Amino acid sequence: MIDKLIEKVLEAYPPERIERIKKRSEYTWNSNKDLESDRISYIVFANSGMQFPPIPEKTSDIDKEMIHQLRFMLDHSVIDDEHFPAFPSGIEQVTIPSMFGCVKESISASDHVKPIIKTPSDVYSLPEAEIREGFVCHDFISRMAYKHKRSQGKLSVYITDIQGPFSCAAQMWGIEKFLCDLDEYPNEIHHLLSLCTDAIIKYYHAMYEAVEGDLVPIHCMPVLWVPKDCGVAVSDDFFAVYGKETAKEFSVPYLEKIGAEFGGVTAHTCGNMNHLAGIINEMKTIRAVNFGASETDLMKYARECDPRITIIAHRSGMSCGGLPLLSCEEHIRHCANVQRTTGVKVFAFCFYTGEPTDEYHLKLWENAAKL
C-alpha cells in the first residue's frame, strides 16, 4: 500500500510541478533575487474528499502514519498551491529537553515537560546532551530514518518540532519560575541557554544524517519548501509574553548562533510579536518569521519589517487584540495586499478550514493570491 501510494504521489507531483513549487517558494523566501511572480505563495489545508481503502489492522503504527501522510499529499494534490509533498515528523515540545533526560508529564489533560532544574546550580551538573534511546529525541530520529529508508528517499522528510533555546530552558527550569528568575540568576540561565543551543545544533545535524541530507528544516508549517540557503527553523513562543530587553539578552544571541551554524534561522511564535519587529530586524541571520495573522497584526508588522525578512503568516484559530478571524480567501487576499503595499514577501498558509476544494474555491484562492 505504501509503495503504491508513493508512486501515486510522484505522479501527482511530477518533476515540473516540484520545480514550479520550489521556484515560487524561492521567490517568496528572497532566495532567488532574479525571480518574479504574479502572485504570492500560498497553501490551503483542505480536504478534497478522496476515498481510500481501509488500512489493514496488522499494519504497524509507523506504517499507518506514513499511509495517512501519503494520502494527505495525494488528497491535497488537486490544489495548485505551494504545498511541498514530504513526510511530517510530528510535534513534541519535550524533544530537545529529552536529550538531557527530561520526560513528559500530564497536568490538567495537557502534556508538559517535567522540569529537572530544582535549584539554579543544577545547570552545572546536567548530563551531556545526547540522543538517548528510550526518549522522545531518539524516537523521532528513528522515525525519520525509517520514513526515508522505507520510501527509498523518493520523498523528503520534515523536521520535528524544534523549540528554541529559550523555550527549552524555560521548560527544563519550570516556566513560571524561569521567567521570575531571569534577573536573579542570569549566569545560570545563560549557561543553560548555551547548553540548549548546542543541543539543538547537535540534533539538527543528527536529523540531517538520519535522512541522508534530504531534510526540509521547517515545522511551522511542515508543508513549505525551504531553499538550501535559508537555514533552519526554531520556535520561541515566549516572543508573545516577554519584552524587548529580555528578547535581546536571553533569546536573540542564541537564535543567532543557530543561524550562523546553518546559514539562517526562521523563528516561529504563537501569539502577538508586534512589539519585537525592531529587535528581529537587527538579527544578522534571520531569514523569516512565522505567526498567526489574527494573533500578530500582519500589516503593522510588515510596515516595520526589514524587507529582507520573509513573513510566513498562517490563518490561526484564535484572535489576539481583536484581530479578525478570516476565511481562506480573505486571509490570502490580506497577505497579498500586505506584500503589495509594503514590499515584504508574505507566504500565506491556511488551515483551520472546512472550505471545500471545488472549482469555485480553487479559483477564489488563486485570484486572491494575485499581485
C-alpha positions as CSV (number, residue, x, y, z in Angstrom):
1,M,0.0,0.0,0.0
2,I,2.8,2.4,0.9
3,D,4.7,1.7,-2.4
4,K,1.6,2.3,-4.5
5,L,0.8,5.5,-2.6
6,I,4.3,6.8,-3.1
7,E,4.1,6.2,-6.9
8,K,0.7,8.0,-7.0
9,V,2.1,10.9,-5.1
10,L,5.0,11.1,-7.5
11,E,2.6,11.1,-10.4
12,A,0.5,13.8,-8.8
13,Y,3.6,15.9,-8.2
14,P,5.8,15.4,-11.3
15,P,9.2,17.0,-11.5
16,E,7.9,20.0,-13.4
17,R,5.4,20.7,-10.6
18,I,8.0,20.3,-7.9
19,E,10.3,22.7,-9.8
20,R,7.4,25.2,-10.0
21,I,6.8,24.9,-6.3
22,K,10.4,25.4,-5.5
23,K,10.8,28.4,-7.8
24,R,7.8,30.3,-6.4
25,S,8.9,29.4,-2.9
26,E,12.5,30.7,-3.6
27,Y,10.9,34.0,-4.8
28,T,8.9,34.3,-1.5
29,W,11.9,33.4,0.6
30,N,14.0,36.1,-1.1
31,S,16.3,33.2,-2.0
32,N,16.4,34.0,-5.7
33,K,16.5,37.7,-6.4
34,D,16.1,37.3,-10.1
35,L,12.7,35.6,-9.9
36,E,9.5,37.4,-10.4
37,S,6.0,36.3,-9.6
38,D,2.4,37.3,-10.5
39,R,1.1,36.1,-7.1
40,I,2.1,35.4,-3.5
41,S,2.9,31.9,-2.4
42,Y,0.1,30.2,-0.5
43,I,-1.0,26.8,0.8
44,V,-4.5,25.8,1.8
45,F,-5.1,22.8,4.1
46,A,-8.4,21.5,2.7
47,N,-10.0,18.1,2.1
48,S,-10.9,17.2,-1.5
49,G,-12.8,14.1,-0.3
50,M,-10.7,11.4,-2.0
51,Q,-11.8,7.9,-0.9
52,F,-9.2,5.4,0.2
53,P,-9.5,1.7,1.2
54,P,-9.2,0.7,4.8
55,I,-5.7,0.2,6.3
56,P,-5.1,-3.5,7.4
57,E,-5.4,-3.9,11.1
58,K,-2.0,-5.5,11.5
59,T,-0.2,-2.5,9.9
60,S,2.5,-1.1,12.3
61,D,1.9,2.4,13.8
62,I,4.7,3.9,11.8
63,D,3.4,2.5,8.5
64,K,-0.1,3.7,9.4
65,E,1.4,7.2,9.9
66,M,3.1,7.0,6.5
67,I,-0.1,5.9,4.8
68,H,-2.1,8.7,6.3
69,Q,0.6,11.3,5.3
70,L,0.8,9.9,1.8
71,R,-3.0,10.1,1.5
72,F,-2.9,13.7,2.6
73,M,-0.3,14.5,0.0
74,L,-2.4,12.8,-2.7
75,D,-5.7,14.4,-1.4
76,H,-4.0,17.9,-1.4
77,S,-2.6,17.5,-5.0
78,V,-5.8,18.9,-6.5
79,I,-4.9,22.3,-5.2
80,D,-2.3,24.0,-7.3
81,D,-0.5,25.8,-4.5
82,E,3.0,25.7,-3.0
83,H,2.4,22.6,-0.8
84,F,5.7,20.5,-0.9
85,P,5.0,16.8,-0.5
86,A,7.2,15.3,2.2
87,F,6.7,13.3,5.4
88,P,6.0,15.4,8.6
89,S,7.7,14.1,11.7
90,G,5.2,15.1,14.4
91,I,5.4,17.6,17.3
92,E,6.6,17.1,20.9
93,Q,7.9,20.0,22.9
94,V,10.0,17.6,25.0
95,T,12.2,16.6,22.1
96,I,15.3,18.8,22.9
97,P,14.8,18.6,26.7
98,S,14.7,14.8,26.5
99,M,18.4,15.0,25.3
100,F,19.1,15.9,28.9
101,G,16.8,13.2,30.3
102,C,13.6,15.1,30.5
103,V,10.2,13.4,30.2
104,K,6.6,14.5,29.8
105,E,4.1,14.9,32.5
106,S,0.3,15.4,32.1
107,I,-1.3,18.3,34.0
108,S,-5.0,19.1,33.5
109,A,-5.1,16.8,30.5
110,S,-2.2,18.7,28.8
111,D,1.3,17.4,28.2
112,H,4.2,19.4,29.6
113,V,8.0,18.9,30.0
114,K,8.7,17.8,33.6
115,P,11.3,20.3,35.0
116,I,14.7,18.9,36.1
117,I,16.2,22.1,37.4
118,K,15.4,22.1,41.2
119,T,17.9,24.7,42.2
120,P,19.8,27.2,39.9
121,S,23.1,25.4,40.5
122,D,21.7,22.2,38.9
123,V,22.5,23.7,35.5
124,Y,26.2,23.0,36.1
125,S,25.6,19.3,36.7
126,L,23.3,18.4,33.9
127,P,24.2,15.3,31.8
128,E,25.7,15.9,28.4
129,A,23.0,16.4,25.7
130,E,22.7,13.1,23.9
131,I,20.1,11.4,21.7
132,R,19.1,9.0,24.3
133,E,17.4,5.6,23.5
134,G,14.0,5.4,25.0
135,F,13.4,9.1,25.0
136,V,11.4,11.3,22.5
137,C,14.6,12.6,20.9
138,H,15.7,9.1,19.8
139,D,12.2,8.1,18.8
140,F,11.8,11.0,16.3
141,I,15.2,10.3,14.8
142,S,14.3,6.7,14.3
143,R,11.0,7.5,12.7
144,M,12.6,10.0,10.3
145,A,15.3,7.4,9.3
146,Y,12.5,4.8,8.8
147,K,10.4,7.0,6.5
148,H,13.5,7.9,4.5
149,K,14.6,4.3,4.1
150,R,11.0,2.9,3.6
151,S,10.3,5.4,0.8
152,Q,13.8,4.8,-0.7
153,G,14.4,8.5,-0.5
154,K,11.7,9.3,-3.1
155,L,10.1,11.8,-0.7
156,S,11.8,14.2,1.7
157,V,11.2,14.4,5.4
158,Y,10.3,17.4,7.5
159,I,11.9,18.1,10.9
160,T,10.1,17.5,14.2
161,D,9.1,20.5,16.3
162,I,12.2,22.3,17.4
163,Q,11.6,24.6,20.4
164,G,14.3,27.3,20.6
165,P,16.8,27.7,23.4
166,F,14.6,30.0,25.5
167,S,11.6,27.7,25.3
168,C,13.7,24.6,26.1
169,A,15.5,26.2,29.0
170,A,12.2,27.5,30.4
171,Q,10.6,24.1,30.3
172,M,13.6,22.4,31.9
173,W,13.7,25.0,34.7
174,G,9.9,25.3,35.2
175,I,8.3,28.1,33.1
176,E,6.9,30.4,35.7
177,K,10.0,30.1,37.9
178,F,12.3,30.6,35.0
179,L,10.6,33.9,34.0
180,C,10.8,35.1,37.6
181,D,14.5,34.1,37.9
182,L,15.8,35.8,34.8
183,D,17.1,38.8,36.8
184,E,18.0,36.8,39.9
185,Y,20.2,34.1,38.2
186,P,21.3,35.4,34.8
187,N,24.6,33.4,34.9
188,E,23.0,30.1,35.5
189,I,20.3,30.9,32.9
190,H,22.8,31.9,30.2
191,H,24.7,28.6,30.9
192,L,21.5,26.6,30.4
193,L,20.6,28.6,27.3
194,S,24.1,27.8,25.9
195,L,23.6,24.1,26.6
196,C,20.2,24.1,24.9
197,T,21.6,25.9,21.9
198,D,24.4,23.3,21.5
199,A,21.8,20.5,21.9
200,I,19.6,22.0,19.1
201,I,22.6,22.3,16.8
202,K,23.6,18.7,17.6
203,Y,20.0,17.4,17.0
204,Y,19.8,19.2,13.7
205,H,22.9,17.5,12.4
206,A,21.5,14.2,13.6
207,M,18.3,14.8,11.7
208,Y,20.2,15.6,8.5
209,E,22.3,12.4,9.0
210,A,19.2,10.3,9.6
211,V,17.7,11.1,6.2
212,E,21.0,11.4,4.3
213,G,20.6,15.2,4.0
214,D,17.1,15.1,2.5
215,L,15.6,17.1,5.3
216,V,13.1,20.1,5.0
217,P,14.1,22.2,8.0
218,I,10.8,23.7,9.0
219,H,8.0,22.6,11.3
220,C,5.7,25.7,11.2
221,M,4.4,24.7,8.9
222,P,5.6,21.3,7.7
223,V,4.3,21.8,4.2
224,L,6.7,24.5,3.0
225,W,9.7,24.1,0.8
226,V,12.8,25.7,2.3
227,P,15.7,26.7,-0.1
228,K,19.2,25.5,1.0
229,D,20.4,29.0,1.7
230,C,17.6,29.8,4.1
231,G,18.8,27.9,7.1
232,V,16.6,26.1,9.7
233,A,13.5,26.9,11.8
234,V,13.0,27.0,15.6
235,S,10.2,28.2,17.9
236,D,10.2,30.8,20.6
237,D,6.6,31.0,21.8
238,F,7.8,33.4,24.5
239,F,8.1,36.2,21.9
240,A,4.5,36.8,22.8
241,V,5.0,37.3,26.5
242,Y,8.4,38.9,27.2
243,G,9.7,42.4,26.4
244,K,12.3,43.8,24.1
245,E,15.2,43.7,26.6
246,T,14.6,40.1,27.6
247,A,14.5,39.1,23.9
248,K,17.7,41.0,23.2
249,E,19.6,39.4,26.1
250,F,18.2,35.9,26.5
251,S,16.8,34.8,23.1
252,V,18.4,36.6,20.1
253,P,22.1,35.7,20.8
254,Y,21.2,32.0,20.9
255,L,19.0,32.1,17.8
256,E,21.9,33.9,16.0
257,K,24.2,31.1,17.0
258,I,21.9,28.5,15.4
259,G,21.5,30.8,12.3
260,A,25.3,31.1,12.0
261,E,25.7,27.3,12.1
262,F,23.1,26.6,9.3
263,G,23.1,29.7,7.2
264,G,20.0,31.4,8.6
265,V,17.1,30.9,11.0
266,T,13.3,31.1,10.8
267,A,11.6,32.0,14.1
268,H,8.0,30.9,14.9
269,T,5.8,32.1,17.7
270,C,2.3,31.6,18.9
271,G,0.7,34.9,19.9
272,N,1.5,38.6,19.3
273,M,5.0,39.6,18.4
274,N,4.4,43.1,17.0
275,H,6.5,44.7,19.8
276,L,9.6,42.8,18.6
277,A,9.8,43.8,15.0
278,G,12.7,46.2,15.6
279,I,14.7,43.6,17.6
280,I,14.1,41.0,14.9
281,N,15.3,43.4,12.2
282,E,18.6,43.7,14.0
283,M,19.3,40.0,13.7
284,K,22.1,39.1,11.2
285,T,20.9,35.6,10.5
286,I,17.1,35.9,10.5
287,R,15.5,34.7,7.2
288,A,11.8,34.5,8.2
289,V,9.3,34.9,11.0
290,N,6.1,32.9,11.3
291,F,3.0,33.8,13.3
292,G,-0.8,33.8,13.1
293,A,-2.2,36.8,11.2
294,S,-5.1,37.0,13.7
295,E,-2.6,37.0,16.6
296,T,0.1,39.4,15.3
297,D,-1.1,42.4,13.3
298,L,0.3,41.4,9.9
299,M,0.1,44.8,8.2
300,K,1.6,46.6,11.2
301,Y,4.4,44.1,11.5
302,A,5.2,44.2,7.7
303,R,5.3,48.1,7.8
304,E,8.1,47.8,10.4
305,C,9.8,44.7,9.0
306,D,13.1,44.7,7.1
307,P,12.2,43.6,3.5
308,R,15.0,41.0,3.5
309,I,12.9,39.0,6.0
310,T,10.0,36.8,4.8
311,I,6.8,36.6,6.8
312,I,5.0,33.2,6.9
313,A,1.5,34.2,8.0
314,H,-0.8,31.5,8.9
315,R,-4.6,31.6,9.4
316,S,-5.0,31.0,13.1
317,G,-7.9,29.6,15.0
318,M,-7.6,32.3,17.7
319,S,-7.6,36.0,17.9
320,C,-5.4,38.5,19.9
321,G,-6.2,42.2,20.4
322,G,-9.5,42.0,18.4
323,L,-7.8,41.0,15.1
324,P,-10.4,39.3,12.8
325,L,-10.6,35.6,12.0
326,L,-10.7,35.5,8.2
327,S,-11.8,32.9,5.7
328,C,-9.2,31.3,3.5
329,E,-9.9,33.7,0.6
330,E,-9.8,36.7,2.9
331,H,-6.6,35.6,4.6
332,I,-4.8,35.0,1.2
333,R,-6.1,38.4,-0.1
334,H,-4.9,40.1,3.1
335,C,-1.4,38.6,2.7
336,A,-1.3,39.6,-0.9
337,N,-2.3,43.1,-0.1
338,V,0.3,43.4,2.7
339,Q,3.1,42.2,0.2
340,R,1.8,44.6,-2.5
341,T,1.6,47.5,0.0
342,T,4.9,47.0,1.9
343,G,7.2,45.1,-0.4
344,V,7.8,42.5,2.3
345,K,7.4,38.9,1.0
346,V,4.5,37.1,2.6
347,F,3.8,33.3,2.5
348,A,0.1,32.7,3.2
349,F,-0.8,29.5,4.9
350,C,-4.4,28.5,5.6
351,F,-5.6,25.8,8.0
352,Y,-8.5,25.5,10.4
353,T,-10.7,25.4,7.4
354,G,-13.7,23.4,6.3
355,E,-13.9,25.1,2.9
356,P,-14.3,22.6,0.0
357,T,-11.8,22.2,-2.8
358,D,-14.3,22.7,-5.6
359,E,-13.6,24.7,-8.7
360,Y,-15.2,27.8,-7.2
361,H,-13.0,27.8,-4.1
362,L,-9.8,26.9,-6.1
363,K,-10.4,29.9,-8.3
364,L,-11.2,32.1,-5.3
365,W,-7.9,31.3,-3.6
366,E,-5.9,31.6,-6.9
367,N,-7.4,35.0,-7.6
368,A,-6.9,36.2,-4.0
369,A,-3.2,35.5,-4.3
370,K,-2.6,37.6,-7.3
371,L,-0.4,40.7,-7.1
